[in-house]
């Protein structure tokens, strides 16, 4: 059972996550376009690892 205090903590966490996402979107909008090399590195970093798929 979730206590009332936990609900407040979750709402605070959600608000913080939204602020972080807003900041990330703003930074991404202001950043120059990625080079093809940067895109390749990003694709590699975002690719699911084999360890994640094993579970």
Order of alpha helices (4+ residues) and beta strands (2+ residues): alpha-alpha-alpha
